[in-house]
Amino acid sequence: MTLTLYGFALSNYVNKVKLVLLEKGLSFTEERVAPGHQPDDLLAASPLGKVPFLRTENGTLCESSAIVEYLEALAPTPALLPTDLWAAAKVRELAVFIDLHLELAARELYPQAFFGGTIGDSQKARVRKLLDKNIVGFKRLAVFSPYVAGKTFTIADCAAYVTLPLVALSSKIIYGEDLLAAHGIDWKGYGKLIGQRPSAQRVDADRKADQERSIAAARAKS
Ligand SMILES: N[C@@H](CCC(=O)N[C@@H](CS)C(=O)NCC(=O)O)C(=O)O
């Protein structure tokens, strides 16, 4: 199966999928696509212009969670979901929770935290309330012993590893307080553990290289 991952190395959702591809030892190529600037043929693959999407011999697939599920079925070993049905459902529950209730809430802060924009005070207050509530909820579900869903590395770790630093960093920049740490989540310790994996090291190295390329390109323009 020929697999091509479309996106860019700064994207957390792209990196979630890339972690799965790397963990499974699947061979794949990457095509850089900047978000929101897609010609019609790419919009056919990802109708909202979002990344990632995956091209396979069967066609294209968007939405990182659908891609992850497809890859798990395509290459069942090493397994990133438990074989027990219920245990697998609990891992999926946590992975969805991370995307919907941590990442999507924190995402509202990114324009000001990372991209030089501004967001209003009422938005900041609303997101703060939501994050406080959702992080407490996340703490109830997450296990961290040592992996986010329990004893084994799973798709929930692929979501957590790319999301937790963004929640921590964006809240620190906007509110002056890392809300994950404030709620007692040792995301740095967890990040160190996952960061030892070759898959995570590759994702981190690619992200840094992409960041440096963007900075150099912006400098060259000015
Ligand atoms: N639910 C989507 C979210 C993907 C997403 O939001 N990707 C961002 C990059 S991290 C993007 O493409 N944003 C551009 C846009 O929304 O126009 C997924 O899981 O794949």
The ligand as a MOL file (V3000), in Angstrom:
LIG
                    3D

  0  0  0     0  0            999 V3000
M  V30 BEGIN CTAB
M  V30 COUNTS 20 19 0 0 0
M  V30 BEGIN ATOM
M  V30 1 N -10.6500 17.4230 13.0810 0
M  V30 2 C -9.5100 17.6040 12.2130 0
M  V30 3 C -8.7710 18.8590 12.6140 0
M  V30 4 C -7.6190 19.1690 11.6860 0
M  V30 5 C -7.1290 20.5910 11.8660 0
M  V30 6 O -7.7820 21.4230 12.5190 0
M  V30 7 N -5.9780 20.8520 11.2670 0
M  V30 8 C -5.4510 22.2040 11.3000 0
M  V30 9 C -3.9290 22.1760 11.3660 0
M  V30 10 S -3.4020 21.6000 12.9710 0
M  V30 11 C -5.8340 22.9140 10.0190 0
M  V30 12 O -5.7060 22.3500 8.9490 0
M  V30 13 N -6.3060 24.1520 10.1660 0
M  V30 14 C -6.6130 24.9790 9.0230 0
M  V30 15 C -8.0570 25.3590 8.9330 0
M  V30 16 O -8.8400 25.0220 9.8320 0
M  V30 17 O -8.3860 26.0050 7.9560 0
M  V30 18 C -8.5970 16.3720 12.2990 0
M  V30 19 O -8.6320 15.6950 13.3350 0
M  V30 20 O -7.9190 16.0630 11.3070 0
M  V30 END ATOM
M  V30 BEGIN BOND
M  V30 1 1 1 2
M  V30 2 1 2 3
M  V30 3 1 2 18
M  V30 4 1 3 4
M  V30 5 1 4 5
M  V30 6 2 5 6
M  V30 7 1 5 7
M  V30 8 1 7 8
M  V30 9 1 8 9
M  V30 10 1 8 11
M  V30 11 1 9 10
M  V30 12 2 11 12
M  V30 13 1 11 13
M  V30 14 1 13 14
M  V30 15 1 14 15
M  V30 16 2 15 16
M  V30 17 1 15 17
M  V30 18 2 18 19
M  V30 19 1 18 20
M  V30 END BOND
M  V30 END CTAB
M  END
